[in-house]
Amino acid sequence: MADDILPLSSAFKDATEAEWLAAVEKALKGKGIDTITRTTADGLKVRPLYRESDFPSATDPLGTPGAAPYLRGPTAAPDAWLPWDIRQAFTHPDPATTNAEILRDLERGVSSVELTLDPTGVNGVQVLGLADLQTVLDGVDASIATIALDPVGEPGFIAAGLL
């Protein structure tokens, strides 16, 4: 499948499901794909070929790894040195204290930051405007550390406060 995220695949034309199944049948000398489906000890069927129709389409709200809305990660391929995301949630109400916690945790191996934003400061970082958010993120390199926002209460209120 040709796409912008995995450019190597752009050199190949998209194959239809019928073309794939015909190639499988030819390789199996006329037998259907179901003849090589296996069952695990737990009773799970493991097919030798999974097709796009077996999974949610491109309209899947989870998206594609490395593409908006980034629900499956910020990159298409994992980092060779850190193939998983170590995300820490931060909830201290004071923006300056939260910033110190973030910088300390990033130095100790955290790879992404989740800010729980609460305008009251009861259940998360009290961010009432852009200045508070700048305080929280001072010194954080967003190009190497993913920053996720988890608003408590009314997200529209928080978004309006950041504009």
Buried (B, 14 or more C-beta within 10 A) or exposed (E): EEEEEBEEEEEEEEEEEEEBBEEBEEEEEEEEBEEBEEEEEEEEEEEEEEEEEEEEEEEEEEBBBBBEEBEBBBBBEEEEEEEEBEEBEBBBBBBEBBBBBBBEBBEEEBBBBBBBBBBEBEEBBBBBEEEBBEBBBEEBEEEEBBBBBBBBBEEEEBEEBEE
